[in-house]
Amino acid sequence: MKPNLGRAIAGGFVGTILLTLMMRFAAPMMTGQKMDVAEKLGSMTGMGPVVGMVLHFMTGSVIFALIYVFVFFRFLPGAPWLKGVLSGVIFWLGLEVVMMPMMGGGFFSSEMGGMKMVVAALMAHLVYGVALGGIAGAPAPQQA
């Protein structure tokens, strides 16, 4: 079974919505602090939160979906949903090792809440991965 590019982008979009909602509403309950992805990306680029949200959705819906289809799906083991989960872990590692330090949050969110923030971000990326892999690798609908 091969993932469908259109479904992968749809899965990335759904996953990004779920990840964003988790970071916006669930993470503050877990960490005691706000996690606003749009604000962080917007301030990092100097273009404001609207552009930050557009960048966030483009990354999750298109860039990560393309990486999943053309790289991870070929090399990661398991069913499509599991490949998605493993992809989510890899994307989360990229967030914690590369993006968080760039946004001033420190290595593994050390300057932005530490372990609570790391776990909240991991959970959100696991949900993202399940949506991405589950939708991208879903069997094609059967014609009657």
Secondary structure, DSSP 8 states (H G I E B T S, - for coil): ----HHHHHHHHHHHHHHHHHIIIIIHHHHHSS---HHHHHHHHHTS-HHHHHHHHHHIIIIIHHHHIIIIIHHHS-SSHHHHHHHHHHHHHHHIIIIIHHHTTS-GGGTTTTTHHHHHHHHHHHHHHHHHHHHHHTS------
